[in-house]
Amino acid sequence: MALPAPQPSGLSFPNGRPALKLAELTAIQIEKEIAEAGWPEGRLLGTEPDLQARYGVSRAVLREAIRLLEHHGVATMRRGGAGGLIVARPSPDAAVRPSELYLEWAGVDSKQLLDARSALEMASIRLAVENLTEEDARRLRACVEAESRFITGPTVGDDPNVEFDESLHDIHLVLAEISGNPALRLFIEVLTKVTHEGRGPGEFFIPGNIARRPKKLLQEVNRSHQLIADAVISGDIPLASHRMTKHLEALSRNVLRERQS
């Protein structure tokens, strides 16, 4: 059963916050329905006329609400005869740029970012070791092998046209997935992307494309990832944590070195 249509704009919240626009309220209403339905990815929510009638809003308001939903990765509008608003899978990418801006505003430095990442990575490693299955061990090994194949490519570290490859950081995300904690995975992915793909001027951002780093440096990163994976697979939490700490500290030193060069 559909929830009641959003209230008209111009209303104020009891706590004194400014009233939301009608399009925002409509988007929130749709988001709430999707969440209550268990987030049925791929489900058709309705055509544009259907949704207008359902929420009692104009075409312009609905289209603005849809724009917000698409921006947040909640749903997407499929055009054509079989078109309509489709439930989507939200991506952590939507949280990266706002996080960059907030961290820049807050004056976060490379040490503070490292401290935050370290705390999350240590929790991820502990849970990953506790939850590890044979399939997870295979995933970790495959992840490190894929990274190694990318790094040993003939143009990596030499050709400025080589694009960033996310497999260079997949081990952090795989460990977070194995941990079984989706919140850890989200925060680790956001902090990893902020560190390596950041577009802001903050000192914790690595400038340029990581695939253009000297091949020797990338091979050292890959070796660190291999050692971390080996320790996790062997069930040694202290060793895996120690190796992850050393890896992140080396990353921080490389960031500082690049800022000074």
C-alpha positions as CSV (number, residue, x, y, z in Angstrom):
1,M,0.0,0.0,0.0
2,A,1.4,3.4,-1.0
3,L,2.1,5.9,1.8
4,P,0.2,9.2,1.9
5,A,1.2,11.8,-0.5
6,P,3.7,14.4,0.8
7,Q,2.4,17.5,2.4
8,P,2.6,20.8,0.4
9,S,5.7,22.9,0.7
10,G,5.7,25.8,3.1
11,L,5.3,23.8,6.3
12,S,7.8,24.1,9.1
13,F,9.3,21.3,11.2
14,P,8.6,21.4,15.0
15,N,12.4,21.7,15.7
16,G,12.6,24.9,13.7
17,R,14.4,23.5,10.7
18,P,13.4,25.2,7.4
19,A,10.6,23.6,5.5
20,L,11.7,21.3,2.6
21,K,10.6,21.9,-0.9
22,L,7.7,19.8,-2.2
23,A,10.1,18.0,-4.6
24,E,12.4,17.1,-1.7
25,L,9.5,15.8,0.3
26,T,8.3,13.7,-2.6
27,A,11.8,12.2,-3.0
28,I,11.9,11.4,0.7
29,Q,8.5,9.8,0.4
30,I,9.6,7.6,-2.4
31,E,12.9,6.7,-0.6
32,K,10.9,5.7,2.4
33,E,8.6,3.4,0.4
34,I,11.6,1.8,-1.3
35,A,13.3,1.1,2.1
36,E,10.1,-0.3,3.6
37,A,9.7,-2.6,0.6
38,G,13.2,-4.1,1.3
39,W,15.0,-2.1,-1.4
40,P,13.7,-4.2,-4.4
41,E,16.5,-3.4,-6.9
42,G,15.2,-3.3,-10.5
43,R,11.5,-3.0,-9.5
44,L,9.4,-0.6,-11.6
45,L,7.8,2.0,-9.3
46,G,5.5,3.5,-11.9
47,T,5.4,5.7,-15.0
48,E,5.7,9.4,-14.8
49,P,1.9,9.9,-15.0
50,D,1.3,7.1,-12.4
51,L,3.7,8.7,-10.0
52,Q,2.2,12.2,-10.5
53,A,-1.2,10.8,-9.6
54,R,0.1,8.7,-6.7
55,Y,1.9,11.6,-5.0
56,G,-0.4,14.4,-6.1
57,V,2.3,16.6,-7.6
58,S,2.9,18.4,-10.8
59,R,5.1,17.2,-13.6
60,A,7.8,19.7,-12.7
61,V,7.8,18.8,-9.0
62,L,8.0,15.0,-9.9
63,R,10.8,15.5,-12.3
64,E,12.8,17.5,-9.7
65,A,12.1,14.7,-7.2
66,I,13.4,12.1,-9.7
67,R,16.5,14.2,-10.3
68,L,17.2,14.1,-6.6
69,L,16.6,10.3,-6.4
70,E,18.9,9.8,-9.4
71,H,21.6,12.0,-7.8
72,H,21.4,9.9,-4.6
73,G,21.5,6.7,-6.6
74,V,18.1,5.6,-5.2
75,A,16.3,5.2,-8.5
76,T,16.6,5.9,-12.2
77,M,14.1,6.9,-14.8
78,R,14.0,4.6,-17.8
79,R,12.7,6.1,-21.0
80,G,10.6,4.5,-23.7
81,G,7.5,2.5,-23.9
82,A,8.4,0.2,-21.1
83,G,9.9,3.0,-19.1
84,G,9.3,4.3,-15.7
85,L,11.1,4.9,-12.4
86,I,13.3,1.9,-11.5
87,V,14.7,1.1,-8.0
88,A,18.5,1.3,-8.2
89,R,21.4,0.2,-6.0
90,P,22.9,3.2,-4.2
91,S,26.6,3.7,-4.8
92,P,29.2,4.9,-2.2
93,D,30.4,7.2,-4.9
94,A,27.6,9.6,-4.0
95,A,29.2,10.1,-0.6
96,V,32.7,10.8,-1.8
97,R,32.5,14.3,-3.0
98,P,30.5,15.6,0.0
99,S,33.0,13.9,2.2
100,E,35.9,15.6,0.5
101,L,34.3,19.0,0.9
102,Y,33.5,18.4,4.6
103,L,37.0,17.1,5.3
104,E,38.5,20.1,3.5
105,W,36.2,22.5,5.4
106,A,37.1,20.8,8.7
107,G,40.9,21.2,8.0
108,V,41.6,17.4,8.2
109,D,45.2,16.6,7.6
110,S,46.9,13.4,6.4
111,K,47.6,12.1,9.9
112,Q,43.9,12.5,10.9
113,L,42.8,10.8,7.8
114,L,45.3,8.0,8.4
115,D,44.1,7.6,12.0
116,A,40.5,7.3,10.8
117,R,41.4,4.8,8.1
118,S,43.5,2.7,10.5
119,A,40.8,2.4,13.0
120,L,38.3,1.2,10.3
121,E,40.9,-1.1,8.7
122,M,41.8,-2.7,12.0
123,A,38.2,-3.5,12.7
124,S,37.7,-4.8,9.2
125,I,40.7,-7.2,9.5
126,R,39.6,-8.5,12.9
127,L,36.1,-9.3,11.6
128,A,37.4,-10.6,8.3
129,V,39.6,-13.2,10.0
130,E,36.8,-14.2,12.3
131,N,34.4,-14.7,9.4
132,L,36.8,-16.0,6.7
133,T,35.6,-18.9,4.6
134,E,37.5,-20.9,1.9
135,E,35.7,-18.9,-0.7
136,D,36.8,-15.6,0.9
137,A,40.4,-16.8,0.9
138,R,40.1,-17.5,-2.8
139,R,38.7,-14.0,-3.3
140,L,41.6,-12.4,-1.5
141,R,44.2,-14.3,-3.5
142,A,42.4,-13.5,-6.7
143,C,42.2,-9.9,-5.8
144,V,46.0,-9.6,-5.1
145,E,46.7,-11.6,-8.3
146,A,44.5,-9.2,-10.4
147,E,46.3,-6.2,-8.9
148,S,49.7,-7.8,-9.7
149,R,48.6,-8.4,-13.3
150,F,47.6,-4.8,-13.7
151,I,50.8,-3.4,-12.2
152,T,53.0,-5.5,-14.4
153,G,51.4,-4.2,-17.5
154,P,53.9,-2.6,-20.0
155,T,52.5,0.9,-19.7
156,V,51.6,1.2,-16.0
157,G,53.9,3.8,-14.4
158,D,55.1,5.0,-17.9
159,D,52.2,6.0,-20.0
160,P,50.3,9.1,-18.9
161,N,47.2,7.9,-20.7
162,V,46.8,4.8,-18.4
163,E,43.7,5.3,-16.4
164,F,43.2,4.6,-12.7
165,D,42.3,1.0,-12.0
166,E,40.2,0.3,-8.9
167,S,41.7,-3.1,-8.6
168,L,44.7,-1.4,-6.9
169,H,42.6,-0.9,-3.8
170,D,40.2,-3.8,-4.1
171,I,41.8,-5.7,-1.2
172,H,40.6,-3.1,1.3
173,L,37.0,-3.4,0.0
174,V,37.2,-7.2,-0.2
175,L,38.3,-7.4,3.5
176,A,35.5,-5.0,4.4
177,E,33.0,-7.2,2.6
178,I,34.3,-10.3,4.3
179,S,33.9,-8.6,7.7
180,G,30.1,-8.8,7.1
181,N,29.6,-5.1,8.2
182,P,28.2,-3.0,5.3
183,A,28.9,0.2,7.3
184,L,32.6,-0.6,7.5
185,R,32.7,-1.3,3.8
186,L,31.0,2.1,3.0
187,F,33.3,4.1,5.2
188,I,36.4,2.3,4.0
189,E,35.5,2.8,0.4
190,V,34.7,6.5,0.9
191,L,38.0,7.1,2.7
192,T,40.0,5.1,0.1
193,K,38.5,7.1,-2.7
194,V,39.0,10.4,-0.9
195,T,42.6,9.5,-0.4
196,H,43.4,8.2,-3.9
197,E,41.0,10.0,-6.2
198,G,40.3,13.2,-4.3
199,R,39.8,16.3,-6.4
200,G,40.2,18.9,-3.6
201,P,43.3,20.8,-2.6
202,G,43.7,19.2,0.9
203,E,47.0,17.8,1.9
204,F,45.8,14.3,2.3
205,F,44.9,14.0,-1.4
206,I,47.3,12.2,-3.7
207,P,47.6,14.3,-6.8
208,G,47.3,12.8,-10.3
209,N,46.6,9.3,-11.4
210,I,47.9,6.5,-9.2
211,A,48.4,4.3,-12.2
212,R,51.2,6.7,-13.2
213,R,53.2,6.2,-10.1
214,P,56.6,4.6,-10.6
215,K,56.2,0.9,-11.2
216,K,58.5,0.1,-8.3
217,L,56.2,1.9,-5.9
218,L,53.2,0.1,-7.2
219,Q,54.9,-3.2,-6.8
220,E,55.7,-2.4,-3.2
221,V,52.0,-1.7,-2.6
222,N,51.1,-5.0,-4.2
223,R,53.7,-6.8,-2.0
224,S,52.1,-5.2,1.1
225,H,48.7,-6.3,0.0
226,Q,50.0,-9.8,-0.6
227,L,51.4,-9.9,2.9
228,I,48.2,-8.6,4.5
229,A,46.2,-11.2,2.6
230,D,48.5,-14.0,3.7
231,A,48.2,-13.0,7.3
232,V,44.4,-12.8,7.1
233,I,44.2,-16.2,5.4
234,S,46.4,-17.7,8.1
235,G,44.1,-16.3,10.8
236,D,46.8,-14.1,12.4
237,I,45.0,-10.9,13.4
238,P,48.0,-9.2,15.1
239,L,50.2,-9.8,12.1
240,A,47.6,-8.7,9.6
241,S,46.9,-5.6,11.7
242,H,50.6,-4.8,11.9
243,R,51.1,-5.2,8.2
244,M,48.1,-3.0,7.4
245,T,49.4,-0.3,9.8
246,K,52.8,-0.4,8.0
247,H,51.1,-0.2,4.6
248,L,49.0,2.8,5.6
249,E,52.0,4.6,7.2
250,A,53.9,4.1,3.9
251,L,51.0,5.5,2.0
252,S,51.0,8.6,4.3
253,R,54.8,9.0,3.7
254,N,54.3,8.8,0.0
255,V,51.5,11.5,0.1
256,L,53.8,13.8,2.1
257,R,56.7,13.2,-0.3
258,E,54.6,14.0,-3.3
259,R,53.4,17.2,-1.7
260,Q,56.9,18.3,-1.1
261,S,58.2,17.4,-4.6
